[in-house]
Amino acid sequence: MSLKDTAKKLITIRKKLSDIEEAVAPIKKERDALQSQIIEEMKAEDQLGIKYQEATISLSVRKTISITDETAAIEFCKKEGFNEYVKERVTDTFKKSLAPTHAKNGNPIPGTEMKEKEYISVRMSKKEERRK
């Protein structure tokens, strides 16, 4: 298969996926609304589960921790001796700004390396007409 044929096939597949995602979006929105409604009704009726012939619906809670003040959390861990949970790190700005600038100028910062990843960008034509 030639490069042109492969590219055309990729464009066709991306278009198909885009069409599918577009078609599914309203269904997902309706699903989310129905789920929210069921959760509210179950909470209002103080029910943790409902059994129907088609399915059993259970109300669950997933708890996750979100760090709102990283400095305070680090200070707590160090103060209480939980050092294995804390490590120093460079910021995202270092990785996105300072380190790349130094590497591009031929002066890489020790402990860093510039990695390259090849990728392609595909923009769909707005018009369906063929180019000559």
C-alpha positions, 0 to 999 in steps of 0.5 A: 500500500502506498503512502497516499493510500495509507494516508487516505485510509487513515483519514477515512477511519478518523472521519468514521470515528468522528461520526461515531463520537458525534452520534454517541454524544447525545446518548451519553448526555442522556445517560448521564442525566438519567444516572444523576436523576436516579442517584438523586431519587435513591438518596431522597428515598434513602435507598442503597440498592434497587433490584429489577428484573432487568438489572440491579442498581447500587448506589456507591461512593468512590472517594479520592484524595485531591491535594489542595495545598501540596506544601502543607501536606509535605510539611506534615509528612516531614514533621511526622516522619513520613519521609518515604511519601515525600520527594523533591521534584522539578516543576512542569515549567522546568520541563516545558521551558527552562530545560528545552531552551538549554537543550536547544542551545546545545547546553543541556542541563545535567540529568535531562535529555531531549526526547523526540516522538514522531507523530502526524497531524491530520486536519480534515478539509472543510470542503469535500472538493478534491484538490488537483 
